[in-house]
Amino acid sequence: MKTEFVLRALASERRLQILDWLKHPRKHFRPQVDGDLVEDGVCGVLIAEKLGVSQPTASEHLKILREAGLLRAKRIKQWTFYKRDEAQIKNAKQSIVRRV
């Protein structure tokens, strides 16, 4: 994990909001047809809906979070589901603190 990617990912209020929502997905997202909100993650369509943005815009935010290692993506049928990577988030926090 590169600290620069993490800092870039965290530089957006929308991306911070996504990470916050994904801490407790059942609290923030409606049930989905495929995949469990906690076990499989939240469908990108639901994330775009909650953000109030188009799917391509949400996909770009999710891509940046994935590239930073903060989210994991899982395909089920034609959908992509996202969940926090808690181990990587912990590593990112430690890496940032060491640099400061």
mmCIF file of the C-alpha atoms, coordinates in Angstrom:
data_MODEL
# 
_entry.id   MODEL 
# 
loop_
_atom_site.group_PDB 
_atom_site.id 
_atom_site.type_symbol 
_atom_site.label_atom_id 
_atom_site.label_alt_id 
_atom_site.label_comp_id 
_atom_site.label_asym_id 
_atom_site.label_entity_id 
_atom_site.label_seq_id 
_atom_site.pdbx_PDB_ins_code 
_atom_site.Cartn_x 
_atom_site.Cartn_y 
_atom_site.Cartn_z 
_atom_site.occupancy 
_atom_site.B_iso_or_equiv 
_atom_site.pdbx_formal_charge 
_atom_site.auth_seq_id 
_atom_site.auth_comp_id 
_atom_site.auth_asym_id 
_atom_site.auth_atom_id 
_atom_site.pdbx_PDB_model_num 
ATOM 1   C CA . MET A 1 1   ? 0.000   0.000   0.000   1.00 0.00 ? 1   MET A CA 1 
ATOM 2   C CA . LYS A 1 2   ? 1.349   3.378   -0.975  1.00 0.00 ? 2   LYS A CA 1 
ATOM 3   C CA . THR A 1 3   ? 0.646   6.194   1.428   1.00 0.00 ? 3   THR A CA 1 
ATOM 4   C CA . GLU A 1 4   ? 0.181   8.617   -1.494  1.00 0.00 ? 4   GLU A CA 1 
ATOM 5   C CA . PHE A 1 5   ? -2.749  6.548   -2.819  1.00 0.00 ? 5   PHE A CA 1 
ATOM 6   C CA . VAL A 1 6   ? -4.302  6.426   0.644   1.00 0.00 ? 6   VAL A CA 1 
ATOM 7   C CA . LEU A 1 7   ? -3.985  10.172  1.148   1.00 0.00 ? 7   LEU A CA 1 
ATOM 8   C CA . ARG A 1 8   ? -5.473  10.825  -2.290  1.00 0.00 ? 8   ARG A CA 1 
ATOM 9   C CA . ALA A 1 9   ? -8.365  8.493   -1.499  1.00 0.00 ? 9   ALA A CA 1 
ATOM 10  C CA . LEU A 1 10  ? -9.021  10.203  1.820   1.00 0.00 ? 10  LEU A CA 1 
ATOM 11  C CA . ALA A 1 11  ? -8.873  13.697  0.304   1.00 0.00 ? 11  ALA A CA 1 
ATOM 12  C CA . SER A 1 12  ? -12.498 13.495  -0.842  1.00 0.00 ? 12  SER A CA 1 
ATOM 13  C CA . GLU A 1 13  ? -15.486 14.060  1.431   1.00 0.00 ? 13  GLU A CA 1 
ATOM 14  C CA . ARG A 1 14  ? -17.530 11.638  -0.696  1.00 0.00 ? 14  ARG A CA 1 
ATOM 15  C CA . ARG A 1 15  ? -14.947 8.868   -0.344  1.00 0.00 ? 15  ARG A CA 1 
ATOM 16  C CA . LEU A 1 16  ? -14.779 9.450   3.420   1.00 0.00 ? 16  LEU A CA 1 
ATOM 17  C CA . GLN A 1 17  ? -18.587 9.214   3.479   1.00 0.00 ? 17  GLN A CA 1 
ATOM 18  C CA . ILE A 1 18  ? -18.502 5.898   1.600   1.00 0.00 ? 18  ILE A CA 1 
ATOM 19  C CA . LEU A 1 19  ? -15.997 4.468   4.084   1.00 0.00 ? 19  LEU A CA 1 
ATOM 20  C CA . ASP A 1 20  ? -18.149 5.651   6.971   1.00 0.00 ? 20  ASP A CA 1 
ATOM 21  C CA . TRP A 1 21  ? -21.347 4.136   5.531   1.00 0.00 ? 21  TRP A CA 1 
ATOM 22  C CA . LEU A 1 22  ? -19.592 0.826   4.885   1.00 0.00 ? 22  LEU A CA 1 
ATOM 23  C CA . LYS A 1 23  ? -18.671 0.523   8.596   1.00 0.00 ? 23  LYS A CA 1 
ATOM 24  C CA . HIS A 1 24  ? -22.334 -0.328  9.276   1.00 0.00 ? 24  HIS A CA 1 
ATOM 25  C CA . PRO A 1 25  ? -23.895 -1.215  5.920   1.00 0.00 ? 25  PRO A CA 1 
ATOM 26  C CA . ARG A 1 26  ? -27.225 -2.484  7.287   1.00 0.00 ? 26  ARG A CA 1 
ATOM 27  C CA . LYS A 1 27  ? -27.757 0.871   8.982   1.00 0.00 ? 27  LYS A CA 1 
ATOM 28  C CA . HIS A 1 28  ? -27.073 2.897   5.827   1.00 0.00 ? 28  HIS A CA 1 
ATOM 29  C CA . PHE A 1 29  ? -28.284 0.791   2.887   1.00 0.00 ? 29  PHE A CA 1 
ATOM 30  C CA . ARG A 1 30  ? -31.530 -0.911  1.968   1.00 0.00 ? 30  ARG A CA 1 
ATOM 31  C CA . PRO A 1 31  ? -31.525 -4.708  1.522   1.00 0.00 ? 31  PRO A CA 1 
ATOM 32  C CA . GLN A 1 32  ? -30.188 -5.974  -1.804  1.00 0.00 ? 32  GLN A CA 1 
ATOM 33  C CA . VAL A 1 33  ? -31.459 -8.784  -3.999  1.00 0.00 ? 33  VAL A CA 1 
ATOM 34  C CA . ASP A 1 34  ? -28.078 -10.480 -4.408  1.00 0.00 ? 34  ASP A CA 1 
ATOM 35  C CA . GLY A 1 35  ? -25.358 -10.638 -1.791  1.00 0.00 ? 35  GLY A CA 1 
ATOM 36  C CA . ASP A 1 36  ? -25.416 -9.944  1.918   1.00 0.00 ? 36  ASP A CA 1 
ATOM 37  C CA . LEU A 1 37  ? -24.655 -6.336  2.888   1.00 0.00 ? 37  LEU A CA 1 
ATOM 38  C CA . VAL A 1 38  ? -22.143 -7.401  5.560   1.00 0.00 ? 38  VAL A CA 1 
ATOM 39  C CA . GLU A 1 39  ? -20.702 -10.641 4.172   1.00 0.00 ? 39  GLU A CA 1 
ATOM 40  C CA . ASP A 1 40  ? -20.463 -9.690  0.487   1.00 0.00 ? 40  ASP A CA 1 
ATOM 41  C CA . GLY A 1 41  ? -20.484 -5.909  0.664   1.00 0.00 ? 41  GLY A CA 1 
ATOM 42  C CA . VAL A 1 42  ? -22.720 -3.220  -0.772  1.00 0.00 ? 42  VAL A CA 1 
ATOM 43  C CA . CYS A 1 43  ? -23.606 -3.084  -4.454  1.00 0.00 ? 43  CYS A CA 1 
ATOM 44  C CA . GLY A 1 44  ? -22.059 -0.143  -6.291  1.00 0.00 ? 44  GLY A CA 1 
ATOM 45  C CA . VAL A 1 45  ? -25.535 0.793   -7.546  1.00 0.00 ? 45  VAL A CA 1 
ATOM 46  C CA . LEU A 1 46  ? -26.739 1.336   -3.970  1.00 0.00 ? 46  LEU A CA 1 
ATOM 47  C CA . ILE A 1 47  ? -23.648 3.387   -3.151  1.00 0.00 ? 47  ILE A CA 1 
ATOM 48  C CA . ALA A 1 48  ? -24.240 5.620   -6.197  1.00 0.00 ? 48  ALA A CA 1 
ATOM 49  C CA . GLU A 1 49  ? -27.903 5.961   -5.225  1.00 0.00 ? 49  GLU A CA 1 
ATOM 50  C CA . LYS A 1 50  ? -27.051 6.992   -1.652  1.00 0.00 ? 50  LYS A CA 1 
ATOM 51  C CA . LEU A 1 51  ? -24.378 9.448   -2.825  1.00 0.00 ? 51  LEU A CA 1 
ATOM 52  C CA . GLY A 1 52  ? -26.846 10.956  -5.284  1.00 0.00 ? 52  GLY A CA 1 
ATOM 53  C CA . VAL A 1 53  ? -24.418 10.615  -8.190  1.00 0.00 ? 53  VAL A CA 1 
ATOM 54  C CA . SER A 1 54  ? -24.279 8.657   -11.432 1.00 0.00 ? 54  SER A CA 1 
ATOM 55  C CA . GLN A 1 55  ? -22.908 5.131   -11.430 1.00 0.00 ? 55  GLN A CA 1 
ATOM 56  C CA . PRO A 1 56  ? -19.766 6.172   -13.376 1.00 0.00 ? 56  PRO A CA 1 
ATOM 57  C CA . THR A 1 57  ? -19.037 8.876   -10.786 1.00 0.00 ? 57  THR A CA 1 
ATOM 58  C CA . ALA A 1 58  ? -19.509 6.440   -7.911  1.00 0.00 ? 58  ALA A CA 1 
ATOM 59  C CA . SER A 1 59  ? -17.384 3.860   -9.744  1.00 0.00 ? 59  SER A CA 1 
ATOM 60  C CA . GLU A 1 60  ? -14.522 6.339   -9.961  1.00 0.00 ? 60  GLU A CA 1 
ATOM 61  C CA . HIS A 1 61  ? -14.675 7.011   -6.211  1.00 0.00 ? 61  HIS A CA 1 
ATOM 62  C CA . LEU A 1 62  ? -14.815 3.271   -5.509  1.00 0.00 ? 62  LEU A CA 1 
ATOM 63  C CA . LYS A 1 63  ? -11.907 2.608   -7.876  1.00 0.00 ? 63  LYS A CA 1 
ATOM 64  C CA . ILE A 1 64  ? -9.734  5.132   -6.020  1.00 0.00 ? 64  ILE A CA 1 
ATOM 65  C CA . LEU A 1 65  ? -10.628 3.561   -2.666  1.00 0.00 ? 65  LEU A CA 1 
ATOM 66  C CA . ARG A 1 66  ? -9.866  0.086   -4.063  1.00 0.00 ? 66  ARG A CA 1 
ATOM 67  C CA . GLU A 1 67  ? -6.529  1.156   -5.526  1.00 0.00 ? 67  GLU A CA 1 
ATOM 68  C CA . ALA A 1 68  ? -5.612  2.622   -2.137  1.00 0.00 ? 68  ALA A CA 1 
ATOM 69  C CA . GLY A 1 69  ? -6.362  -0.772  -0.607  1.00 0.00 ? 69  GLY A CA 1 
ATOM 70  C CA . LEU A 1 70  ? -9.174  0.535   1.600   1.00 0.00 ? 70  LEU A CA 1 
ATOM 71  C CA . LEU A 1 71  ? -11.970 -1.451  -0.090  1.00 0.00 ? 71  LEU A CA 1 
ATOM 72  C CA . ARG A 1 72  ? -12.326 -4.941  -1.482  1.00 0.00 ? 72  ARG A CA 1 
ATOM 73  C CA . ALA A 1 73  ? -14.511 -5.650  -4.489  1.00 0.00 ? 73  ALA A CA 1 
ATOM 74  C CA . LYS A 1 74  ? -16.433 -8.859  -5.155  1.00 0.00 ? 74  LYS A CA 1 
ATOM 75  C CA . ARG A 1 75  ? -18.378 -9.769  -8.296  1.00 0.00 ? 75  ARG A CA 1 
ATOM 76  C CA . ILE A 1 76  ? -21.723 -11.529 -7.989  1.00 0.00 ? 76  ILE A CA 1 
ATOM 77  C CA . LYS A 1 77  ? -23.560 -12.011 -11.277 1.00 0.00 ? 77  LYS A CA 1 
ATOM 78  C CA . GLN A 1 78  ? -23.263 -8.682  -13.104 1.00 0.00 ? 78  GLN A CA 1 
ATOM 79  C CA . TRP A 1 79  ? -22.859 -6.618  -9.929  1.00 0.00 ? 79  TRP A CA 1 
ATOM 80  C CA . THR A 1 80  ? -19.815 -5.480  -7.973  1.00 0.00 ? 80  THR A CA 1 
ATOM 81  C CA . PHE A 1 81  ? -20.050 -5.365  -4.200  1.00 0.00 ? 81  PHE A CA 1 
ATOM 82  C CA . TYR A 1 82  ? -17.749 -3.332  -1.975  1.00 0.00 ? 82  TYR A CA 1 
ATOM 83  C CA . LYS A 1 83  ? -16.703 -3.726  1.630   1.00 0.00 ? 83  LYS A CA 1 
ATOM 84  C CA . ARG A 1 84  ? -14.069 -2.157  3.817   1.00 0.00 ? 84  ARG A CA 1 
ATOM 85  C CA . ASP A 1 85  ? -10.727 -3.919  4.166   1.00 0.00 ? 85  ASP A CA 1 
ATOM 86  C CA . GLU A 1 86  ? -10.292 -3.398  7.901   1.00 0.00 ? 86  GLU A CA 1 
ATOM 87  C CA . ALA A 1 87  ? -6.740  -4.790  8.003   1.00 0.00 ? 87  ALA A CA 1 
ATOM 88  C CA . GLN A 1 88  ? -5.609  -2.426  5.250   1.00 0.00 ? 88  GLN A CA 1 
ATOM 89  C CA . ILE A 1 89  ? -7.376  0.512   6.877   1.00 0.00 ? 89  ILE A CA 1 
ATOM 90  C CA . LYS A 1 90  ? -5.527  -0.237  10.116  1.00 0.00 ? 90  LYS A CA 1 
ATOM 91  C CA . ASN A 1 91  ? -2.212  -0.448  8.213   1.00 0.00 ? 91  ASN A CA 1 
ATOM 92  C CA . ALA A 1 92  ? -2.980  2.823   6.429   1.00 0.00 ? 92  ALA A CA 1 
ATOM 93  C CA . LYS A 1 93  ? -3.661  4.594   9.731   1.00 0.00 ? 93  LYS A CA 1 
ATOM 94  C CA . GLN A 1 94  ? -0.372  3.337   11.159  1.00 0.00 ? 94  GLN A CA 1 
ATOM 95  C CA . SER A 1 95  ? 1.535   4.323   8.022   1.00 0.00 ? 95  SER A CA 1 
ATOM 96  C CA . ILE A 1 96  ? 0.104   7.839   8.054   1.00 0.00 ? 96  ILE A CA 1 
ATOM 97  C CA . VAL A 1 97  ? 0.844   8.309   11.752  1.00 0.00 ? 97  VAL A CA 1 
ATOM 98  C CA . ARG A 1 98  ? 4.464   7.198   11.232  1.00 0.00 ? 98  ARG A CA 1 
ATOM 99  C CA . ARG A 1 99  ? 4.919   9.781   8.480   1.00 0.00 ? 99  ARG A CA 1 
ATOM 100 C CA . VAL A 1 100 ? 3.508   12.642  10.547  1.00 0.00 ? 100 VAL A CA 1 
# 
